[in-house]
Amino acid sequence: MKKMPPASQANAAALQIARKRTCTRPTSPPSADSPLSMLRSLTVDYDYFERRALRAVCIQKTPMDDFHPQASEIIPDLFVCDIYTATSTAVVRGLGITHIASVLKHDCPCFPVEMRHIHIPVDDSRNAELLGHLDFTADWITHALEHKGRVMVHCVWGMSRSASIAIAYLMVARHMSVDNALKHVVSRRQIVRPNSGFLRQLKLYERILKGREQRRTDTHELLEDVP
């Protein structure tokens, strides 16, 4: 029967392997960002740790990949991203961002002073109220883009809340159905996954937009009939 190595030898071997693995990993986030960027993420929303594992499964290729800024350009000049990316001054200025929308339960005032910033107070919950914010944010994004701005919309992960805002904007500005808008956003940012409550509200918003369009059409037809 083969003898097992002494416990001390086994522990030494394990320690050597651990050291070797540690040496192959970066010891800090990319130089474009300060270590405070991660601290900002840790203090803004309660669901940081709950969704970290899911994001790691979705996007990580190496142990440190989730330190890399990841902004997705949904249409020209409109970006969706996570809070780590949004609070990187180097990334925001490098992309030429002029407007930032934070879709968070609590506000995140960690942006360059020259940025135009709005806070949309929405929790990442199926029961959270999103519908009441969609008209305002769509108008805000439209105004920014019409005045040659570059807009970044972020939540904690850039998966649900901020993606839902981008979907609603496409429904308004590009007259897309909710299904087509969702497909487009997912094609630009594969980790997008609005929660079921937000999807229900987006579908209701689609009906609201169709109703408005029908009323405009009816009004136009009535005016044409006036002698």
C-alpha positions as CSV (number, residue, x, y, z in Angstrom):
1,M,0.0,0.0,0.0
2,K,1.4,3.4,-1.0
3,K,2.3,5.6,1.9
4,M,0.6,9.1,2.1
5,P,3.1,12.0,2.4
6,P,3.3,13.6,5.8
7,A,0.8,16.4,6.5
8,S,3.6,19.0,6.6
9,Q,4.7,18.0,3.1
10,A,1.1,18.1,1.8
11,N,0.6,21.6,3.3
12,A,3.8,22.8,1.9
13,A,2.8,21.5,-1.6
14,A,-0.6,23.2,-1.4
15,L,1.0,26.4,-0.3
16,Q,3.4,26.3,-3.2
17,I,0.5,25.8,-5.7
18,A,-1.4,28.7,-4.1
19,R,1.7,30.9,-4.4
20,K,2.1,30.0,-8.1
21,R,-1.5,30.7,-8.9
22,T,-1.3,34.0,-7.0
23,C,1.7,35.1,-9.0
24,T,-0.1,34.5,-12.3
25,R,-2.9,37.0,-11.5
26,P,-2.9,40.8,-11.6
27,T,-2.6,42.2,-8.1
28,S,-4.8,45.2,-8.8
29,P,-7.4,46.5,-11.3
30,P,-6.1,48.1,-14.6
31,S,-4.1,51.3,-14.1
32,A,-6.9,53.4,-15.7
33,D,-8.9,53.0,-12.6
34,S,-8.1,53.6,-9.0
35,P,-8.8,50.9,-6.3
36,L,-11.5,53.2,-4.9
37,S,-13.6,52.3,-7.9
38,M,-14.4,48.9,-6.4
39,L,-15.1,50.5,-3.0
40,R,-17.7,52.7,-4.7
41,S,-19.4,49.6,-6.1
42,L,-19.4,47.9,-2.7
43,T,-21.2,50.8,-1.0
44,V,-23.9,51.7,-3.4
45,D,-26.5,48.9,-3.6
46,Y,-27.3,46.0,-1.4
47,D,-27.4,43.5,-4.3
48,Y,-23.7,43.8,-5.2
49,F,-22.7,40.5,-3.7
50,E,-25.9,38.7,-4.8
51,R,-25.3,39.4,-8.5
52,R,-21.5,39.2,-8.5
53,A,-21.5,35.5,-8.9
54,L,-24.0,35.6,-11.8
55,R,-22.0,38.3,-13.6
56,A,-18.8,36.3,-13.1
57,V,-20.5,33.3,-14.8
58,C,-21.7,35.5,-17.7
59,I,-18.6,37.4,-18.5
60,Q,-15.5,36.2,-16.8
61,K,-12.7,34.5,-18.7
62,T,-10.0,34.9,-16.1
63,P,-10.2,35.5,-12.4
64,M,-9.7,39.3,-12.7
65,D,-11.9,40.0,-15.8
66,D,-14.6,41.6,-13.8
67,F,-12.2,44.4,-12.9
68,H,-12.1,45.5,-16.5
69,P,-14.5,48.4,-17.5
70,Q,-17.2,47.1,-19.8
71,A,-19.4,49.7,-21.5
72,S,-21.6,48.6,-24.3
73,E,-22.7,51.0,-27.0
74,I,-26.3,50.1,-27.7
75,I,-26.7,52.7,-30.5
76,P,-24.3,55.4,-31.4
77,D,-23.6,57.6,-28.4
78,L,-25.8,55.6,-26.0
79,F,-24.0,53.2,-23.6
80,V,-25.1,50.8,-20.9
81,C,-22.7,49.7,-18.2
82,D,-22.1,48.6,-14.6
83,I,-21.4,50.9,-11.8
84,Y,-17.7,50.0,-11.7
85,T,-17.3,51.3,-15.3
86,A,-19.5,54.3,-14.7
87,T,-17.5,55.5,-11.8
88,S,-14.2,55.3,-13.6
89,T,-13.3,58.8,-14.5
90,A,-10.7,57.6,-17.0
91,V,-13.3,55.5,-18.9
92,V,-16.1,58.1,-18.8
93,R,-13.8,60.8,-20.1
94,G,-12.2,58.5,-22.6
95,L,-15.5,57.7,-24.1
96,G,-16.5,61.3,-24.2
97,I,-19.5,60.8,-22.0
98,T,-21.5,64.0,-21.3
99,H,-24.6,62.6,-19.6
100,I,-24.9,59.9,-17.0
101,A,-28.1,58.3,-15.7
102,S,-27.8,56.2,-12.5
103,V,-30.6,53.7,-12.1
104,L,-30.0,52.8,-8.4
105,K,-31.9,52.5,-5.2
106,H,-29.5,55.1,-3.7
107,D,-27.8,57.9,-5.5
108,C,-24.2,57.7,-6.6
109,P,-22.5,61.1,-6.7
110,C,-19.1,59.8,-7.8
111,F,-18.8,61.5,-11.2
112,P,-16.7,64.3,-12.7
113,V,-18.3,67.7,-12.0
114,E,-18.7,68.5,-15.7
115,M,-21.1,65.6,-16.2
116,R,-24.8,66.1,-16.4
117,H,-26.2,63.5,-14.0
118,I,-29.7,62.2,-13.1
119,H,-30.6,59.7,-10.5
120,I,-33.5,57.3,-11.2
121,P,-34.4,55.7,-7.8
122,V,-35.3,52.2,-8.7
123,D,-34.5,49.0,-6.8
124,D,-33.6,45.8,-8.7
125,S,-36.8,44.0,-7.6
126,R,-39.7,42.5,-9.5
127,N,-42.0,44.8,-7.5
128,A,-40.0,48.0,-8.1
129,E,-41.8,50.9,-9.9
130,L,-40.1,51.5,-13.2
131,L,-42.9,52.5,-15.5
132,G,-43.3,56.0,-14.0
133,H,-39.7,56.9,-14.9
134,L,-39.7,55.8,-18.5
135,D,-41.2,58.9,-20.2
136,F,-38.8,61.2,-18.3
137,T,-35.7,59.2,-19.0
138,A,-36.6,58.7,-22.7
139,D,-37.0,62.4,-23.1
140,W,-33.8,63.1,-21.2
141,I,-31.8,60.8,-23.4
142,T,-33.4,62.2,-26.5
143,H,-32.6,65.7,-25.6
144,A,-29.0,64.8,-24.8
145,L,-28.4,62.9,-28.1
146,E,-30.1,65.7,-30.1
147,H,-27.6,68.2,-28.6
148,K,-24.6,66.0,-29.6
149,G,-24.2,64.5,-26.2
150,R,-23.0,61.0,-25.3
151,V,-25.1,59.2,-22.7
152,M,-24.2,56.4,-20.2
153,V,-26.9,54.6,-18.4
154,H,-25.8,52.4,-15.5
155,C,-27.1,50.3,-12.6
156,V,-25.0,47.9,-10.5
157,W,-24.3,45.3,-13.2
158,G,-25.7,46.8,-16.4
159,M,-28.0,43.8,-16.7
160,S,-31.6,44.7,-15.6
161,R,-32.4,48.3,-14.6
162,S,-30.2,50.3,-17.0
163,A,-30.9,47.9,-19.8
164,S,-34.6,48.4,-19.2
165,I,-34.2,52.1,-19.6
166,A,-32.3,51.6,-22.9
167,I,-35.0,49.3,-24.1
168,A,-37.7,51.9,-23.3
169,Y,-35.7,54.6,-25.1
170,L,-35.5,52.4,-28.3
171,M,-39.3,51.9,-28.1
172,V,-39.9,55.6,-28.0
173,A,-37.1,56.9,-30.3
174,R,-36.9,54.0,-32.8
175,H,-40.5,52.9,-32.6
176,M,-39.4,49.3,-31.8
177,S,-41.6,46.7,-30.1
178,V,-40.5,45.6,-26.7
179,D,-39.3,42.3,-28.1
180,N,-37.3,43.8,-30.9
181,A,-35.8,46.4,-28.5
182,L,-34.8,43.7,-26.1
183,K,-33.2,41.6,-28.8
184,H,-31.2,44.6,-30.0
185,V,-29.9,45.5,-26.5
186,V,-29.0,41.9,-25.9
187,S,-27.1,41.7,-29.2
188,R,-25.0,44.7,-28.0
189,R,-24.6,43.5,-24.4
190,Q,-25.0,39.8,-23.9
191,I,-25.4,39.8,-20.2
192,V,-28.6,41.9,-20.3
193,R,-31.5,40.2,-18.5
194,P,-34.3,42.5,-17.2
195,N,-36.2,41.0,-14.3
196,S,-39.7,39.7,-14.9
197,G,-41.3,42.8,-13.2
198,F,-39.5,45.2,-15.5
199,L,-40.5,43.2,-18.6
200,R,-44.1,43.3,-17.6
201,Q,-43.9,47.1,-17.2
202,L,-42.1,47.5,-20.5
203,K,-44.9,45.5,-22.2
204,L,-47.4,47.8,-20.5
205,Y,-45.4,50.8,-21.7
206,E,-45.6,49.4,-25.3
207,R,-49.4,49.5,-25.0
208,I,-49.3,53.0,-23.7
209,L,-47.1,54.2,-26.6
210,K,-49.4,52.5,-29.1
211,G,-52.4,54.2,-27.5
212,R,-50.7,57.6,-27.7
213,E,-49.9,57.0,-31.4
214,Q,-53.4,56.0,-32.1
215,R,-54.8,59.1,-30.5
216,R,-52.4,61.3,-32.5
217,T,-53.6,59.6,-35.7
218,D,-57.3,60.0,-34.7
219,T,-56.7,63.7,-33.9
220,H,-55.0,64.3,-37.2
221,E,-57.8,62.6,-39.2
222,L,-60.4,64.7,-37.3
223,L,-58.5,67.9,-38.1
224,E,-58.4,66.9,-41.8
225,D,-62.2,66.6,-41.8
226,V,-62.7,70.1,-40.4
227,P,-63.8,72.4,-43.3
